[in-house]
Amino acid sequence: MRLRYVTLLTLASLAMGQAAPNATNPAVPKHPGRTSAAAQAGGESSVPPNAAVITVPGVCDAALADTKTMASSNKQGCKTIITRAQFEALANALQPNMNAQTKRRLADVYPRLLAMAQEARRRGLENDPKYKEVARFSRLQILSQQLSQSVKEEAEKVPEADIENYYKDNPEAFEQAALLRLFVPKEKQHAPAKADTAAKDSEEESPKGSEMQKADEEAMKRMAEEIQKRAAAGEDFDQLQREAYQAAGIGGSPAPTSIGKLTRSQIPIDQRKAVDLKVGEVSPLYTEPNGFYIYKVLSKEAKPLEEARDEIRTTLSQQRVKDAMAKYQQENTAILNEAYFAPASPPPPPRTGPGGPSAPGPAGNPQSRATPPSTNSKPASPQASQK
């Protein structure tokens, strides 16, 4: 919902700019590097609620019920005054806890909207049938967005008893393992040729380039299989990781192989069986579009309830929102006249390959999952292959 409102403000701002191409540029402040104390403190803490924060000369339409209007017989002599309390009520309705920069953008847009709305009323556009249809549909959108926000706020009030019961009923979800992880890239990085970029691109697209890539992938797979055997035999993971990067032609030092304690939800779906390993065991190869992964379990324990509490609250809250919205949709399934409407377009196929759901980053998660510790990130190939 917040994104829609921000988009609305942005579009409105652009529309105003196009509607007034001859508008004068705002005055450049004498000291552009200086920021007011009020702005540094977060905006308006020293401004009284009834003090004016926006004054719009020439706008004095009595229909503007949300502003204090000072009207006179001469349009140029009237103005609309918006107090801090009125502006904050608007900002909070559009986006709770709106930050200072967004408030400033709203303050830039809002007076133009008031001025243009006044002119629209003067022209009688409120009585236009098209305006009435758009206003009716906009009202439906706003009401549905308000409902979504209300449902979300209610869903966030998860009883503590529900959190504790979820923790007790789902012990496997909170089993965490201290893990080592090896990453073996699928592709090798070759030194750039002296030929120009166009020639290199042409070579990569040629059969010879495809054969070279295939040969590289086969070589790196054999390398990964050998490294897995050596890891299972007890060799040092950090040393094996360095060898894998050297074989792939990746310069620099790879990140440590220790990735901390992770639960199942913090590991890619296809690699979660690593948590089922016994302490000291090494996993088989897990193949992803960007390379091969190998895990070793150092220790296992249950994640304490206090550490899992926020995660459980988020999980239950999201499920409650999903259930509530599904209920509304199921109870109000529309019946369309297929003789009138065109057939529905088929859904797009699921993404595969780098960046798709089957290709999580080395930290292990699709975006919808919980994010593992930042120490899991690697400086080289794993993330680069995901982009």
Helices and strands as residue ranges (DSSP letters): H 2-19, H 37-40, E 52-57, E 68-70, G 75-77, E 79-83, H 84-94, H 100-122, G 125-127, H 129-155, H 160-169, G 171-174, E 175-185, H 197-205, H 207-232, H 237-247, E 258-263, G 264-266, G 269-276, E 286-288, E 291-302, H 305-331, G 374-376, H 381-386
